[in-house]
């Protein structure tokens, strides 16, 4: 399945089932533990921990993707990375326009907290491809690298299309593209370098 077909199709249902599982089986995210239930419940419900993506029931880490077909786990991770990445880029580099972007998208936020034992920090989106997550899902790094190269092309073109169609304050696609290429966190690791190449070679997004 092409990334565009997955992202605008099954991913919506798969993301909903992921949230249901977090609500029903619990998340290790300190944000959710600390702020839910409270007046911040709606905000905290958008948070999850990168550890929530590890499927090790024998270690108390339930499989929150149990309702997602295993052959689509990699596409789910790529799509989830995409949403988290652009949300972080907008928050970090286009902060004045972020409230408008946030209202339009309501994308999830991924932290790296576990209970109350770790300092609250947002996780780098590319941590979605860390060893514990991939191993627990039977995914190999070579497989991830190959598939994400296809996703990177989609992400570059889809972001260009989004910021061309939608007016988000004073933010334009060239602003976002430049911010991503100049931010080491947005182009981190092998997957990030792949996305940087896709952005740099996207002639339609200049």
MOPE-V256093 format. One line per field, one symbol per residue. phi: phi as a letter, one per 40 degrees, with the letter a starting at -180 (. if undefined). psi: psi as a letter, one per 20 degrees, with the letter a starting at -180 (. if undefined). A space follows every 50 residues. Layout:
phi->???
psi->???
This chain:
phi->.cdcccccbddccccccccccccccgbcccccccbbcaccdccccccacd ccccbadcbgbcccbdccddcbccccccccddccccccccccbbccccdc ccccbfccbbbbcbfbcbccacccdccdbcddccccbgbbccccdccccc cdccddcccdcccccbcbfccbddccdcccccbdccbcgccccccdcccc ccccbc
psi->pqgghggjdhhghhhghggggghgiqqiphgghhipqaijghghiiqrqh hiipnmhijjnqoikhipphijgghgggggggggghghggghilhhighg gghhglqrpprkqocjiqqoqqqphiihkrghgggijkqqhhgggghhhg hggggghhggggihhponcjprghgggggghiohhilpagghhggghggh jnhij.
